[in-house]
């Protein structure tokens, strides 16, 4: 870019010099011919150089100087933008490295604590209904919640700065969804909810990033469970008339107000904010779902009514990467 600017500047200088010389030469030739005092061409050409010395500063001041100043200003702005970009990229890289390091440093000791707590619990042979057993349960739940929060922040940071590297492979959605439902089934049933899984008998193989698909299913099921206190959660995997794969998850939970729907997928947002909010969570689950859908070029939509539940729908475009 700078080479192009310098080249344009040199060309402009030479153009104005040539125009100045040949313009004055032309007019001197006409004037001297008209007055009958024409000399040889060498004298006229030398006179042209003298006149060019007068004309060039005028042309430079009114035409070339503003262009030169503008080019210098643009060059200065470009340098400042490049420095700001480098600084921002360095900041983002340091932030990601910091979060990754902190994630490792926090998860490792917490996992050790959870494992040793489980060993101590087994050695003590604590009765299921004892208070001490409940303490161990709370320790495990709190530890897993902390680990999940750290991982969510790390993934959100990677998505925001474009540091997440998807690995696109051919995967079968039925297998992933069935496994995720089984993993979270106990969590759903603990709240006294029913979980209905409807999968049409057909092939659901797509080219996508497996990890992000697992995260999408997990966060949507957990979200439906967290905000549903009675009734059921219904999950459907099917194909429409155009053979496009559609995933939907419906619940009979508290629903979402119409005013909050535009903010639903923003990071760290919940309909109830502050320390007095009714529901726990970091407000990253649906933001991650939206980000991972973007990575895979999936369309996501939500229909909800306050007090009557919500339905999230995903359209899996089967792109080739």
C-alpha positions as CSV (number, residue, x, y, z in Angstrom):
1,X,0.0,0.0,0.0
2,X,2.8,2.4,0.9
3,X,4.7,1.6,-2.3
4,X,1.6,2.4,-4.3
5,X,1.2,5.7,-2.5
6,X,4.9,6.7,-3.2
7,X,4.6,5.6,-6.8
8,X,1.4,7.8,-7.3
9,X,3.2,10.7,-5.6
10,X,6.2,10.5,-7.9
11,X,4.0,10.2,-11.0
12,X,2.1,13.3,-9.9
13,X,5.3,15.3,-9.4
14,X,6.6,14.5,-12.9
15,X,3.2,15.0,-14.5
16,X,3.0,18.6,-13.1
17,X,6.6,19.4,-14.1
18,X,6.0,18.2,-17.6
19,X,2.7,20.0,-17.9
20,X,4.3,23.2,-16.6
21,X,7.2,23.0,-19.1
22,X,5.3,22.2,-22.2
23,X,2.5,24.5,-21.4
24,X,4.8,27.5,-21.0
25,X,6.8,26.4,-24.1
26,X,3.6,26.2,-26.1
27,X,2.4,29.7,-25.1
28,X,5.8,31.3,-25.6
29,X,6.0,29.8,-29.1
30,X,2.6,31.3,-29.9
31,X,3.4,34.7,-28.4
32,X,6.8,35.1,-30.1
33,X,5.5,33.8,-33.4
34,X,2.6,36.3,-33.2
35,X,4.9,39.2,-32.4
36,X,7.4,38.2,-35.1
37,X,10.2,37.8,-32.6
38,X,10.5,34.0,-32.8
39,X,14.1,32.9,-32.1
40,X,15.4,29.4,-32.5
41,X,13.8,26.5,-30.7
42,X,16.6,26.3,-28.2
43,X,16.0,29.8,-26.9
44,X,12.2,29.1,-26.7
45,X,12.9,25.9,-24.8
46,X,15.2,27.7,-22.3
47,X,12.5,30.4,-21.8
48,X,10.1,27.6,-21.1
49,X,12.2,26.3,-18.2
50,X,12.3,29.9,-16.8
51,X,8.5,30.1,-17.1
52,X,8.1,26.6,-15.6
53,X,10.0,27.8,-12.6
54,X,7.2,30.4,-12.1
55,X,4.3,28.1,-13.1
56,X,5.3,25.0,-11.1
57,X,5.2,26.5,-7.6
58,X,1.7,27.8,-8.4
59,X,0.5,24.4,-9.6
60,X,2.2,22.7,-6.7
61,X,0.6,25.0,-4.1
62,X,-2.9,24.7,-5.5
63,X,-3.0,21.1,-6.8
64,X,-0.1,18.9,-5.6
65,X,0.4,20.2,-2.1
66,X,-3.2,19.3,-0.9
67,X,-2.7,15.8,-2.5
68,X,0.6,15.4,-0.7
69,X,-0.8,16.4,2.6
70,X,-3.8,14.0,2.1
71,X,-1.4,11.1,1.3
72,X,0.7,11.8,4.3
73,X,-2.4,11.9,6.5
74,X,-3.7,8.7,5.1
75,X,-0.3,7.1,5.6
76,X,-0.3,8.2,9.2
77,X,-3.8,6.9,9.7
78,X,-2.9,3.6,8.1
79,X,0.2,3.2,10.4
80,X,-2.0,4.0,13.5
81,X,-4.6,1.5,12.3
82,X,-2.0,-1.2,11.8
83,X,-0.5,-0.6,15.3
84,X,-4.0,-0.7,16.8
85,X,-4.8,-3.9,15.0
86,X,-1.5,-5.5,16.1
87,X,-2.3,-4.4,19.7
88,X,-5.8,-5.8,19.6
89,X,-4.6,-9.1,18.1
90,X,-1.9,-9.4,20.8
91,X,-4.5,-8.5,23.5
92,X,-6.9,-11.2,22.2
93,X,-4.1,-13.8,22.0
94,X,-3.0,-13.0,25.5
95,X,-6.6,-13.2,26.7
96,X,-7.1,-16.6,25.1
97,X,-3.9,-17.9,26.4
98,X,-4.7,-16.6,29.9
99,X,-8.1,-18.2,29.9
100,X,-6.7,-21.5,28.6
101,X,-4.0,-21.5,31.3
102,X,-6.5,-20.5,34.0
103,X,-8.9,-23.2,32.8
104,X,-6.2,-25.8,33.1
105,X,-5.0,-24.5,36.5
106,X,-8.4,-24.4,38.0
107,X,-9.9,-27.6,36.6
108,X,-6.9,-29.7,37.5
109,X,-7.1,-29.1,41.3
110,X,-10.9,-29.2,41.3
111,X,-10.9,-32.6,39.6
112,X,-8.4,-33.8,42.2
113,X,-10.6,-32.5,45.0
114,X,-13.7,-34.2,43.6
115,X,-11.9,-37.5,43.1
116,X,-10.5,-37.6,46.6
117,X,-13.8,-36.5,48.0
118,X,-15.4,-39.5,46.3
119,X,-12.7,-41.8,47.7
120,X,-13.2,-40.5,51.2
121,X,-16.9,-40.9,50.8
122,X,-16.5,-44.6,49.8
123,X,-14.1,-45.3,52.6
124,X,-16.4,-43.8,55.2
125,X,-19.3,-45.8,53.8
126,X,-21.7,-42.9,54.6
127,X,-25.4,-43.7,54.7
128,X,-27.3,-42.2,51.7
129,X,-29.7,-40.2,53.9
130,X,-27.0,-38.7,56.2
131,X,-26.2,-35.0,56.3
132,X,-22.6,-35.7,55.6
133,X,-23.6,-37.5,52.3
134,X,-25.5,-34.4,51.3
135,X,-22.3,-32.3,51.9
136,X,-20.4,-34.6,49.5
137,X,-23.2,-34.2,46.9
138,X,-23.1,-30.4,47.2
139,X,-19.2,-30.5,46.9
140,X,-19.5,-32.5,43.7
141,X,-22.3,-30.3,42.2
142,X,-20.5,-27.1,43.0
143,X,-17.2,-28.3,41.6
144,X,-18.8,-29.4,38.3
145,X,-20.6,-26.1,38.1
146,X,-17.4,-24.2,38.5
147,X,-15.6,-26.3,35.9
148,X,-18.6,-25.8,33.4
149,X,-18.5,-22.0,34.0
150,X,-14.7,-21.8,33.3
151,X,-15.1,-23.9,30.1
152,X,-18.0,-21.8,28.9
153,X,-16.0,-18.6,29.3
154,X,-13.1,-20.2,27.5
155,X,-15.2,-21.3,24.5
156,X,-17.1,-18.0,24.4
157,X,-13.7,-16.2,24.2
158,X,-12.5,-18.4,21.4
159,X,-15.7,-17.9,19.4
160,X,-15.6,-14.1,19.8
161,X,-12.0,-13.7,18.6
162,X,-12.1,-16.4,16.0
163,X,-9.7,-18.7,17.8
164,X,-12.0,-21.7,17.8
165,X,-10.8,-24.3,15.2
166,X,-13.6,-26.5,14.0
167,X,-12.9,-30.0,12.7
168,X,-15.4,-30.9,10.0
169,X,-16.1,-34.6,9.6
170,X,-19.1,-36.7,8.7
171,X,-21.1,-37.5,11.7
172,X,-24.5,-39.1,12.5
173,X,-26.7,-36.8,14.5
174,X,-28.9,-39.6,15.8
175,X,-26.0,-41.2,17.6
176,X,-24.8,-38.0,19.2
177,X,-28.3,-36.8,20.2
178,X,-29.2,-40.2,21.7
179,X,-26.0,-40.3,23.8
180,X,-26.5,-36.7,25.0
181,X,-30.1,-37.4,26.1
182,X,-28.9,-40.5,28.0
183,X,-26.2,-38.6,29.7
184,X,-28.6,-35.9,30.9
185,X,-31.6,-38.1,31.5
186,X,-30.9,-38.5,35.2
187,X,-30.6,-34.7,35.6
188,X,-34.0,-34.3,33.9
189,X,-35.7,-37.0,35.9
190,X,-34.3,-35.6,39.2
191,X,-36.6,-32.6,38.6
192,X,-39.6,-34.9,38.1
193,X,-39.8,-34.1,34.4
194,X,-40.5,-36.4,31.5
195,X,-38.2,-36.4,28.5
196,X,-39.7,-37.5,25.1
197,X,-37.3,-38.3,22.3
198,X,-38.8,-38.6,18.8
199,X,-36.5,-39.6,16.0
200,X,-37.7,-40.6,12.5
201,X,-36.1,-43.6,11.0
202,X,-33.8,-42.2,8.4
203,X,-30.2,-41.2,7.8
204,X,-28.9,-38.1,9.7
205,X,-25.3,-38.0,8.5
206,X,-23.9,-34.5,7.9
207,X,-20.6,-32.8,7.5
208,X,-20.0,-30.7,10.7
209,X,-17.9,-30.0,13.7
210,X,-18.7,-32.9,16.2
211,X,-17.7,-31.1,19.4
212,X,-19.8,-28.0,18.7
213,X,-22.8,-30.3,17.8
214,X,-22.5,-32.0,21.2
215,X,-22.3,-28.6,22.9
216,X,-25.4,-27.4,21.1
217,X,-27.5,-30.4,22.2
218,X,-26.2,-30.3,25.7
219,X,-26.8,-26.6,26.3
220,X,-30.3,-26.7,24.8
221,X,-31.3,-29.7,26.9
222,X,-29.8,-28.2,30.1
223,X,-31.5,-24.9,29.3
224,X,-34.9,-26.5,28.9
225,X,-34.4,-28.5,32.1
226,X,-33.3,-25.5,34.1
227,X,-36.4,-23.4,33.3
228,X,-39.0,-26.2,33.5
229,X,-40.5,-27.2,36.8
230,X,-43.3,-29.5,35.8
231,X,-44.4,-31.2,32.6
232,X,-42.1,-32.5,30.0
233,X,-39.3,-31.8,27.5
234,X,-39.9,-33.1,24.0
235,X,-37.0,-33.5,21.5
236,X,-37.5,-34.2,17.8
237,X,-35.1,-35.1,15.0
238,X,-36.7,-35.4,11.6
239,X,-36.5,-34.4,7.9
240,X,-38.9,-32.0,6.1
241,X,-40.3,-32.3,2.6
242,X,-37.0,-31.0,1.2
243,X,-35.0,-33.6,3.1
244,X,-33.5,-31.0,5.3
245,X,-32.7,-32.2,8.8
246,X,-34.6,-30.4,11.6
247,X,-34.0,-30.6,15.3
248,X,-36.4,-29.1,17.8
249,X,-36.7,-29.1,21.6
250,X,-39.8,-28.0,23.3
251,X,-40.6,-27.5,27.0
252,X,-43.5,-26.6,29.3
253,X,-41.3,-24.2,31.3
254,X,-41.5,-20.5,32.3
255,X,-41.1,-19.2,28.7
256,X,-39.5,-16.0,27.5
257,X,-41.0,-12.6,27.4
258,X,-41.3,-10.9,24.0
259,X,-39.2,-8.0,25.1
260,X,-36.3,-10.3,26.0
261,X,-36.2,-12.4,22.9
262,X,-33.9,-10.0,20.9
263,X,-31.3,-10.3,23.7
264,X,-31.7,-14.1,24.2
265,X,-28.4,-15.1,22.5
266,X,-26.2,-12.3,23.9
267,X,-23.4,-13.4,26.3
268,X,-23.9,-13.0,30.1
269,X,-27.6,-12.1,29.7
270,X,-30.5,-13.5,31.6
271,X,-34.1,-12.3,31.8
272,X,-33.6,-11.9,35.6
273,X,-30.4,-10.0,36.3
274,X,-28.4,-9.2,39.4
275,X,-28.0,-10.9,42.7
276,X,-31.8,-11.2,43.2
277,X,-32.3,-13.3,40.0
278,X,-34.4,-16.4,40.5
279,X,-32.3,-18.8,38.4
280,X,-28.6,-19.7,38.6
281,X,-26.3,-19.7,35.5
282,X,-23.7,-17.6,33.8
283,X,-25.9,-16.6,30.8
284,X,-23.5,-18.2,28.3
285,X,-25.3,-21.3,27.3
286,X,-27.5,-19.9,24.5
287,X,-24.8,-17.5,23.4
288,X,-22.5,-20.6,22.9
289,X,-25.3,-22.4,21.0
290,X,-25.7,-19.4,18.7
291,X,-21.9,-19.2,18.2
292,X,-21.6,-22.9,17.5
293,X,-24.5,-22.8,15.0
294,X,-22.7,-20.0,13.2
295,X,-19.5,-22.1,13.0
296,X,-21.5,-24.9,11.3
297,X,-23.8,-22.5,9.3
298,X,-26.9,-23.8,11.0
299,X,-30.1,-21.7,11.3
300,X,-31.6,-21.4,14.8
301,X,-35.0,-20.1,15.7
302,X,-37.0,-19.8,18.9
303,X,-40.7,-19.4,19.6
304,X,-41.8,-18.7,23.2
305,X,-44.6,-17.4,25.3
306,X,-44.2,-16.3,28.9
307,X,-45.6,-18.9,31.2
308,X,-46.3,-21.5,28.5
309,X,-42.8,-22.8,27.5
310,X,-40.4,-22.5,24.6
311,X,-39.4,-24.3,21.4
312,X,-36.0,-24.0,19.8
313,X,-35.6,-25.2,16.2
314,X,-32.4,-25.9,14.3
315,X,-32.1,-26.3,10.6
316,X,-29.1,-28.4,9.6
317,X,-27.8,-27.2,6.3
318,X,-25.6,-30.0,5.0
319,X,-22.8,-28.0,3.5
320,X,-19.6,-29.6,2.1
321,X,-16.4,-28.2,3.6
